[in-house]
Amino acid sequence: MKDYEYGLPYIMRKMLDFESGTSFDLEVITASKLTTLLEITGMTKEGTFKLGLTTDGLTAAQTTIFNLPDLPIWLTVKTDGITASVNDVFVMVYVRANKTRLQLLCQGFIGQFSGINFPNQVPLSPLQISGNMGRVGIANPAAGAEFSITIPAGEYWKINQIYATLTTDATVASRRPVLALRDIAGTQTRIPSAADITAGQAAKLHWFKGAGVINDATGLYQSMPFPMELLLSPGYIILSATANIQAADQWSAISIYRSIFYSA
């Protein structure tokens, strides 16, 4: 067989033939908390291509369409440069014919040294599998108020640990802090502190998977275990609910350590 074109065998070209007038494109869906340039490279039977896309940094799904002369044979997506570290950007790539999705080619977190590929995906690194890891701080609520944060649309949070300090005023009363997880229907999972907190204390409260129940009354430190693997969907609310909270009690130093997974 001698009929070659662009280095591809004749039989390969015939397998990729579609009816005349069929239009092809890549539908690239991204989610990212920073603005960074992506590099999309690949090949169709017409030759190689290189495309550029800048993420908008708004977390919500961003869709970009790239026209192609034919179906992609190979495809690689990575960040262009070192602005983004691994897991800063999540990408999904569909191939479409006449604006109809044919197949999800590849998806995953990417970085300068970690990309996604079609047709043979390079094995994902442990970092790519773990999601976008980091810390979220919650602003201190007003005195006497509880803290809360809502999982944004398009994000799923795997909660690793939650840390906060409750400073109580001089009012004589036993406070019992509770960490609550509320879904959109109002159903709650409630994880109480290891012990009550009395007047005039600054107690450090730490919830995490695998924790032992500890009440260090001298160091004013308490730890409490999560009862399950906590993967929270969009709309879930993480909040405190403190029995006998007083007007001048103050939550502060509130931190949530989580891994984010995006859903476009």
N, C-alpha and C positions, 0 to 999 in steps of 0.2 A: 504494500500500500504506500503510494508516494504522495498522496494529496494531503499536504500539511498547510495550515494557515496559522500564523502567529504562534507557531510551536505546538499547536494542539492537533491531535490526529483527526482525521476525517470522521471516524465513527463517533468521537466525542462531540464534534460539532453537530452531527445529525441528531444525536440524542437531545440536544438542547434547542432544536428548532421548534418554534411556535408558529401559529398561524400568522399571516401577514397582518400588520396593524396592532399587534399586541404591544402594550407599553409596560415597561418594568421600572420599578423604583425600590429604593430602600426606605423603610419607615424606621427612623432612629428615635427612640424614646429615652430621655435622660432624666435623672433626678440628681441634683447636686446642691450643696450648700455654699459653693464658691463658683466664681466665674473662671473658667479655664478652657483652653483650646484642646479639642480632641482630634486625633488623626485617624481617619478611616481609609485603609488601603485594601486593594483586592484586584481581582481579574475577572473579566467575562471573556467569552470567545472572541470579542472584538479587541481585546487588549487589556492593559492594566489601567487602574484608576487610583487617584489619591484625592480624598475629600477632607474638608475641614469643618468643624462645628465648634462654636463657643457656647458653653452652658451659661444659663442665665443666673445661676446661683440662688434660685428662689425655692428650692426643694421640690415644689410641685412638678408634676410630669411636664416635660417640654418635648414637643414632637417636631421633628425636622424631616422633610422629604427630599431625597436625592434621586433624580432620574438616572436610569442606567440604560445602555443600549441592549442589554440582554441579561440573563440570569447570572448572578455571581458564582464563580467556581471556587474562589478562595476569598476570604475576608478576615481582616484583623482590625480591632479597635483598641486604641491605647491613648493615654494623654500625650500631648505634644509638649515636652519640656518637663520641668520639675516642680511646677506650681502645686500640683495635686499629689498628695501621698496616696497610697493604696486605700481604697474604700471611701475616698472623698466623692467619687462619682459612680452612680449605678447606670448601666446602659442595657437596653433591649434593642435588638435589630430584627425587623421583619423584612422579608422580601415580598413584594406585591406585584401582581399582574393585573393591569387595567384597574388599579386602585383596590384590588381585592387581596387580602393577605393570603399568601400561599403557605408560608412556614415561618416560625420563629427560628432564626438562624443561630443566635447566640445571645446570652445575657449574663450579667454579673458585674461585680465591682472591678474597677480598673484603676491603674496608676501608670507611672512612667515605666516601671519594670514588671507590670502585671496587666496583661491584656486579655481580651476574649477573642475567640477565633471560630471560623467555620471553614471546612466541615469537621476538622479534628481539633477539638478544644484541648489546649495544653492543660494538664492537671492544675486545678486551682490551688493556690497556696493556702495555708491555714488562715492567713490574714483575710484573704478574699472570702472565705467561708464564714468568718466570724462576724461579718457586718461592719458597719461604721461605728467604731468604738470611741467613746468620749464621755465627757462630763457635761451635765446641764445644771446650771445654778438657778435657783428660784429666788427672786427678790424677797427680802424680808417683808412679811405682811405687817399691817398696823398692829399696835399693841392690843392684845386681847383677841386677835383674829387668827384664823387658821391659814396654813399655806395650801396651795393647790397648783397643779399644772395639767393641761389637757394634751393628749397625744395628737399631733397635727394630722390633717388629712394626707393620705398617701404614705404614712410612715407606720411601721410596726416596731415597737421597742421591746427588746429583751433586757429586763432590769437585772443588773448585777448587784448593785448595792445602793442604799439610800442612807444618807447621813444628815443629821440636823441637831441643833442645840435648842433646848427649851429653858429659858431663864424665867423663873417665877418671882412674883413680887412678894411683899411682906404679908399678904393676906393668908391667914391660917386656913389651909384647905389642902386636901390630898388630890393632886391632879393625876390622871391616868391617860397619858398620850396613846393614841391609836393611829397606826398607819392604815388608811383605807384605800381600796382600789375599786372604783365605781365605773360600770359599763354604761352604755347609752340608755339602757333600760332602768338604770338606778340600782341594779344589784351590786352588792358590795362584798369584797373580801376584806376582813378586818384583822389586823395583826397588832395586838396590844403591846405596850412596853413591858419590860420584865418586872417592873415594880412601880409603885406610885412615886411621885415627886412632890415634895413638901415645899413650904414657903422658903423664899430666899435662896434658891439653888440654881445652878446653871448646869443642867444635865445634858450630857452628850449621848445621843441615841443613834444606834447603828443597826440597820436591818440588812441582812445579806444571806444568800443561800449557803447553807451549811454552818451557820453560826450556832454557837452554843448560847443558851439562855444565861446571860451574865448580868448581875447587878452589883457593880462595884460602888458601894455607898461611899467609900473614902475618896475614890477618884471621880465620882459622879459620872460613871460611864455605864451604859447598858447596851447589850447586844441581843438581837432577836432574829430567829431564822425565818426565811421565806418558807411557806408550807409547800411550794411547788415551783416548777420552772415558770417564771413570769414573762410571757410573751404577750404584750398588750397591743390591741388593734387600735386604729384611728378612733378618736372620740372618747377613749378611756380617760378617766381623771384619777390622778394620784393626789391624795390630800391627807391632811391631818385632821383628826377628830378627837379633841381633848376633853375628857370628862372633868368638870369643875374648873375650866379655864377661867382665869380672873382678868380683870380689865387691864392690868399693866403687865401681864405675862407676855413674853416676847419669843417668837420663833426666829432663829437666825442661822447663818452658815449652812443653808439647805443645799445639798448636792445630790444629784441623781447620776449614777454611773450606769450607762446603758449602751447597748449595741443597736444601731438602727438598720432595719431592712426596708427597702422601698417597694411600693406596689404601684405600678403605672396603669 
